Amino acid sequence: MGKHFGNLARVRHVISYSLSPFEQQAFPNVVSHGVPNVGRRFASQVLRVVPPLALGYLIYSWGTQEFERLKRKNPADYEHDQ
């Protein structure tokens, strides 16, 4: 009745390997290797990421404060207005 899907063409010199789903482990060593690996990666990148973010935050907060300060009128300019 024809060829089934997957056997439509004959491909030569191609080798494929597969592993049974019953032999696979979904999450092998997640707790014993995964968590320490995350900690190690985080610690190795902290000094590369945090200083630019801290500098950007300091510049942003300074700019916001300076804008609010400059937005207000100087009361000394209006002392003799009466």
N, C-alpha and C positions, 0 to 999 in steps of 0.2 A: 504494500500500500504506500510505498514511498519511504523516504528517509525521515527519521525523526530530527527535531531541532537539536543541534549540537553535533549531528553526524551528517550535515549537509554536504560538506566538502572534505576531501582527504588532504591533510596538510602533512608534508613530510619534513623530517629533521627538526621538529619542534617538540620539546619535551616539557611536560607540565607536571608539577607535583601538587598534591593536596594532602591535607591533614583532616582526619575525621573530626567532626564537631565534638565527639565524645572524648577525644584525646586532647583537646585544647583546654587551656585554663583561661577563664575570662579576665581575672584580675590577679595574676600571680605576683606575690611579694609587694602588694600595694602599700601596706602599712610598714613593712620592714625596710623597703628600699625607697618607696615613693615619697613618704613624708620627710625623711632626712635629705633626700635629693632636693625637694622644694626648699627646705631651710638653707641648704648650701647655695643653691642658685640665688635665693633672695639675698643672702648675706654677701654674695660676690657682686651683686648689682646695686646695693644700697648706696655706696659712695659714688656711683656713676649717675644715679637718678636723683637723689635727694638734694644735693647742692643747687643744681639749676632750678628745681622746683621751689626751693626755699628762697633763692634770689628773685625769682619771678614773683613770688608772693610778697616779698618785702617791697619790691618796686611798685607792685599794684597797690598795696596798702598805703605806701607813701604818696603815690599819685592821687589816690582817692582823698586822703586827708588834705593834701595841698589844694586840690580842687575845691573842697568844702571851705577851706580857709580863704581862698581868693574870691569865692563867690559872695562872701559877706562884705558889707560896706564898712569902711573905717569910721568909727564914731568920732575920732579926732577931727575929721574933715567937717563935721557939722556942729562943733561946740558953740560957735558964735552966731548961729542962725536963730535970731529971735526978734 
